[in-house]
Amino acid sequence: MFSSKNSIRNESLLHILELRHRIIADNIANAETPGYKVKSVVFQEELEKMINREDEESVRLKRTHEKHLPHGTESSAIPYKVVEHNHTVMNNNLNNVDIDKEMANLASNQLSYNYMIDRVSGHYNKYKKLFADLK
């Protein structure tokens, strides 16, 4: 009812940033796990295409396996994927987690998440104020 194209995209981005946080936390937690490979969430390229696209047709994700995507992302307006990076090795135990890089990614993701929280809550606060003024 109060959703716009931008608010839907912002809410989808918020869900993706939440997923990214969990993936980064998993990477950090497995920094010493032998054979663990870093994972990341890739969506920036698709988001850029979506923003620059002239037509207004939204893109929907389809789940191909029940464990591929967390609950609630089937209707994400922004396509994304979780990628495992197998091409590098960081330690003798075949693990490729760079803890400094992951901590920097976590901090950056937190800033993006906080920004999107402000955007999404600001959208709904407009309506809250509008209805309060109507009373």
Secondary structure by P-SEA (a helix, b strand, c coil): ccccaaaaaaaaaaaaaaaaaaaaaaaaaacccccbbbbbbbcaaaaaaaaaccccbbbbbbbccccccccccccccbbbbbbbbccccccccccccaaaaaaaaaaaaaaaaaaaaaaaaaaaaaaaaaaaaac
